[in-house]
Amino acid sequence: MDRPPAALPPPLVERVLGRFGFAAAPAAGLDGLRAVYRAWCARVPFDNVRKMVALATPETPALPGGHAADFFDHWLTHGAGGTCWPSSNALCELLQSLGFAARRVAGSMRDVGVANHASVKVRIDAGDWVVDSSMLSNIPVPAHDAIFIADDPVFAIEIEPAGGTHVLWCDFPPNPTYLPCRLLADPVDHDFYLAAYEATRGRSPFNQRLYARRNHPGEMRVLVGNTLHVKTAPRLTSRNLTRLEVVAFLHEDVGLSEEIVARWIQCGGLEASFAPATGPKPPPVSGTPPSQRVG
């Protein structure tokens, strides 16, 4: 696979790498991919704060972060990340700018047969590796001919070949079971991502209430509405936060600026996150991940 041309301006790439803690760009091999993706998982949150602000602002012409330069500008300035479509696009273009043979792919979360999730594949030598900006597995996942099961109980991820493609299995709260994600379309282009992102205006689990996730060493923290879930190797704990605690979490744990949190509060995001969840429940998950099968 030919490597795409550099996608981002070099000064922006240097700023991102500096925030990641790199003194120089890593080599475009597997070790470099591991280093960049681990830095992403540790420093770039998965959150819907900017999306909630945009949806509450009728004059917003397009959902935020769909272009990688806009995504990184706001991350560098305000600490904000994004949901799967904008964050996957930004990760893909960053990797392309570093010389990796990265490409956009689309999958079906919960394996419902429609493309509702964005992810990234990177070709290294003759094999593909999945780096997912939503699952934040800390390690690239090999999309090869064999089942792979990560050995980290906190950031659990599995993948298996199935029907000419691959199914990823991820485990993170508040989901009670592993969720499957079948990779459906490979590759897709930026226009596909933008159209899929805009289509989420009508229906998405990230439209009405807060969702914010950050990885920490040995600990995953996920805030859904006003409920904080903390997953460690021994246990999963959950508790409801007060309004002041939600704001403090966004500042201190997620790393969002006072300005963007203030805009989110002003648009009604804080109050909406204390309201009961609305809309249809997600479909049940069928099947189990490879690690839980007998025989």
Helices and strands as residue ranges (DSSP letters): H 10-20, H 30-43, E 46-47, H 49-55, H 68-78, H 84-97, E 101-109, E 117-124, E 127-131, E 141-143, E 148-149, E 156-162, E 165-171, E 179-188, H 190-199, E 211-216, E 219-224, E 227-231, E 236-240, H 243-248, I 249-254, H 258-266, H 269-273, G 290-292
